[in-house]
């Protein structure tokens, strides 16, 4: 899957080349982008593009978020925001920790990047 950067209000909107689906803030504003904006997802792979089911009221520790594609995640941080059925891009990174394989996840919801763990 190819991932191309689209400059947007926060510089984190992406185009998923293989699916043709575009995720971008509704405002359509553009802004400059620098490497520090993308540094949090270096080494991660965009694995899917979907939507949050219903209202999204931000992240809180261990709060679940259900996605249209059936995936469920729990947040490992706090950050409040609100939107209805926002676009989501799921990023994953496989790693080995103490001899055990783990997958770390980040969710790009609207224009915010969240740390999360997958429940289903």
C-alpha positions in Angstrom: 0.0 0.0 0.0 1.5 3.4 -1.0 1.0 6.3 1.3 1.4 9.8 -0.1 1.4 13.0 2.0 -1.3 15.6 1.3 -0.6 19.0 2.8 -3.6 20.0 4.9 -4.4 22.1 8.0 -2.2 19.9 10.2 -0.1 18.2 7.5 -1.3 14.7 8.6 -4.0 14.0 6.1 -3.1 11.0 3.9 -4.0 9.4 0.6 -4.1 5.7 0.6 -2.9 4.8 -2.9 -4.3 1.3 -3.2 -7.8 2.1 -1.9 -8.2 5.5 -3.5 -9.9 6.8 -0.4 -9.0 10.3 0.7 -9.0 11.5 4.3 -8.7 15.3 4.7 -10.2 17.8 7.1 -13.4 19.4 5.9 -11.9 22.9 6.0 -9.7 22.2 3.0 -7.2 24.7 4.3 -3.5 24.2 3.5 -0.4 24.8 5.6 3.3 24.2 5.4 4.6 20.8 6.5 7.9 20.0 8.1 9.5 16.7 9.1 8.6 17.1 12.8 4.9 16.8 11.9 5.5 13.3 10.6 8.1 12.1 13.1 5.5 10.3 15.3 4.6 7.8 12.5 8.1 7.0 11.2 8.3 3.2 11.0 4.5 2.8 11.1 2.4 1.5 8.2 -1.0 2.7 7.3 -3.1 -0.5 7.4 -6.7 0.8 6.9 -8.9 3.8 6.4 -12.4 3.8 8.0 -14.7 5.9 10.2 -15.5 6.0 13.9 -18.9 4.6 14.7 -21.2 7.5 15.8 -20.0 10.3 18.0 -16.3 10.7 18.8 -15.6 12.6 22.0 -11.8 12.3 22.1 -9.5 10.0 23.9 -9.3 8.9 27.5 -7.2 6.2 29.1 -8.8 2.7 28.4 -11.8 4.3 26.6 -12.9 2.1 23.7 -13.4 3.5 20.2 -15.3 1.3 17.6 -14.6 1.6 13.9 -16.9 0.9 11.0 -14.6 -2.0 9.8 -15.2 -3.9 13.1 -11.9 -2.9 14.8 -12.0 -1.8 18.4 -9.2 0.1 20.1 -8.6 1.5 23.6 -6.7 4.8 24.0 -3.5 5.0 26.1 -3.7 8.8 26.4 -6.1 11.7 27.0 -7.1 14.4 24.5 -10.6 15.9 24.1 -12.2 16.7 20.8 -15.6 16.1 19.2 -16.8 15.1 15.8 -19.5 12.8 14.3 -18.2 9.8 12.4 -14.8 11.2 11.8 -12.4 9.6 9.3 -9.7 7.4 10.8 -6.4 6.0 9.4 -5.0 3.1 11.5 -1.2 2.9 11.6 0.6 -0.2 12.9 4.2 -1.1 13.8 5.4 -4.6 14.7 8.2 -4.9 17.2 9.8 -7.5 19.5 10.0 -6.7 23.2 11.7 -9.1 25.6 11.4 -11.9 23.1 7.7 -11.3 22.5 6.1 -9.9 19.3 4.0 -6.9 19.9 2.1 -4.5 17.5 1.9 -0.8 18.4 -1.0 1.3 17.0 -1.6 4.9 16.3 -5.0 6.3 15.1 -5.2 9.4 13.0 -8.7 10.7 13.7 -9.5 13.9 11.9 -6.3 15.8 12.4 -5.1 14.3 15.7 -2.8 11.4 16.2 -3.6 9.1 19.2 -1.7 6.1 20.8 -4.0 3.1 21.2 -4.0 -0.6 21.8 -6.1 -3.0 19.7 -8.9 -4.9 21.5 -10.5 -6.5 18.4 
